[in-house]
């Protein structure tokens, strides 16, 4: 999938797919009555189901709404945000968590107004430990002071524990599944793992459902 296709909410904001992403945004905004939704984690059962594409496009539509958004590539196994947005990945989230660089020095402005990006940075030997560290707790405090919404792209739930570690630190979680690809039992297992990690599971995005040769993205609210 090329970059233009990945960022359809930017390249073709009036397309049917972009409208579906706006519907997802609306559902997220209405998903929490008691607490403002400031952080969102996007994950999947396995690789190749579209979590990174989904997180990037959700970040774009929130920025288009006028919120100041930070998209964080927290997939420390196979980071992709720097490819999607054409950035270098010399420094990033791991640089901040290991106190090698301050946040302000490693965030990138994008060509989407209100949207900043934080790439993964050098891949560490201990991703889960970094995500559960005190440095990560401090990171949340810091980004909440600067941004209205922080969106994390995380590794697949069934592959590693990273997403579970981060889940209860975020205000909401979205699980991405691929139509005709994701097995039902794997999706169910992913949901159970997220719930056991005390994630606030907002819903599921069904990706790659083809109708009239167009990829649509559906959002199912609730558990």
N, C-alpha and C positions, 0 to 999 in steps of 0.2 A: 504494500500500500504506500503510495507516495505521500509527501508532506502535504500537498494541496488537499488530497483526499482526507488526511488525518484531521486537518483543521478546517473542516467544511463550514463551521460556524463563523469563521473569519473570512473565508474566500467566497462563500455563498450563503450569507446570513438569512436569506428569505426562502431557502430550499426546504422541502418537507423534512429532511433529516435535521436541519437546524431548528425547525419548529418543534421537533420531538425533544431536542435538548433543552429548549426553553420550557417545555412541559415538565421535564425532569427538574429544572430549576424551580419552577413554581411549586411542585410537590415538596421539594426540599424546604423551601421557605415556609410552607404551611405544616411541616412535619413536627415542629416543636412549638408547643404553646407556652411551656414553662421556662424554656431556656433559649436564648438567641443562638442560632446555628452559626458558629464561628469557625469550626474545623470539620472537615469531611475526609474520610478515608475511602479510597476506591480500590477494590481488590477483585480477584476472580478465583475460581477453583484451580485452574491450571493455566499454563502459558498459551498465548495466541488467541485469547478470547476477547481481546479488545479493551482491556482495563486502561491501558495508557492512552489510547485514542479517546476513550470516554472521559477520563479525568482531564485531559487537555481541553476538550470541547466544553465540558462543564465549567472549567475555569474561564474560558472565553465568554460564555453567556452570562456568568455572574459579573464579569468585568464590564460587559456591554450594558448591564443593568445599572452600572454606576458604582458598584462596590469596588473597593481597593482589594485586589486578590493576589495571593501568592500561591503559585503552583510549585509544590515540592516533589522532586523525584526521590522518593524514599525506597525505591527498589534498588537496594545495594547489591543485588545479585546480577541483574541484567538491566542497568539503567538505559533509558531511551529518550528522555526529554530533550537532551542536548542535540540529538539527531533531529527530532521533530521541529525544534525551533532554530536549528542551525547555530548552536553555541558550542564553545569548548567546555570540556569537563575536567579541567585541571584542578579546580577547586570547587567546593560545593557544600552540601549538607554535612558530609563527614569531616570536612575541614573545620566547620563551625563547632561540631560536637566534640572534636578533639582539641579545640581551642588553638588551632593553627591560624585561623582567620576569623575576623569578626563578620557578623551577618551582613552588614552594610557593604562590605568589600566583595562579597561573592554572589550577591543577588544581581540578576540581569533584568533590565527593562526590556519589554517586548514591543513589537510594533502594534500591539493591541492596547489602546488606552486603558489605564487602571490595572493592567496585568503585569506582574513581575514573576520571574522564574528563579528557582533555586535548583540547580542540577545536583546530581548525587555527589559528585566529587570522587576522589580515589576510592576504589572498592576495598572495604576493610575486611579483616579476617573474622570479625565478630559482630556482624550486623545486628543480631537480636539484642546483644548486650548494649550496644550503642543506643538503640531505640528505647531501651528500658532504663537508661542511665539518668542521673541527676542533671546532666548536661541537656538531655532531651526535655526534661521538665522546665528548665530555664529557657530553652529554645521556644517552647510554647508561650511562656510569659512575654518573651521579647517580640514574637511575631504578632501576638494579640494587641500589642501597643501600636503596631504599625499598619496592620491590615484588618479589614472587615471579615475576610474569609480566607482560610488557608486550606488548600486541597492537597492531600497526599496520595501519590501513586505508589502502591506497595506491592510486594511480591505476591504470587498466588498463595492462597491459604493452605492448600494441601501440599505444597512443595516445601515450605519452611515455616517457622513459627513467627516470623517478623510481623506479619499482619495482625496476628493475635496479640502480640506484645503492644502494638500501637493502638489497637482497636478501642480499648477502654480509656485511652487518653484523648480520643477525638469525640466531638459532639454527635457525630453520625457516621454510619458506614453504608456504602453501597456495594452490592455484589454484582459483578458483570458475568453473564453467562452467554454463550454463543449458541444460537439456534442450530440444531442438528449436529452440534459438535460436543457440547457439554453433556456428560451422562447425568441422568437424574440423581443417581445415588451419590455422585460426587458433589453435585450442587447441594444436596441435602446434608451431606457430611460437612461441607463448607459452612453452611448455615449453622449447624450444631456447634462447630468449633468457634465460630464468631460469638455465638450466644454464650457459650461457656466461658469465653474471655470477657464477658460483660460488655460486648459491643452493643451500641444502639443501632440495630439494623433497620435502616429506613425503608429498604426495598431492593428490588432486583431490576437491573437493566438487561433486557433481552436484545442481544446484538445479532446483526446479520440475518434478520428475518426478512426474506425477500418477498416483496409484493409488487407485482408489475415491474420487475427488474430494478427495483429501488430498495436500497438497504434502509430499513426503518429501525428506530431504537425505541422500544417500549419501556415504560416504567410502571412497575407494579408496586404501589405503596403498601406499607405494613409488612407484617411477618407471615 
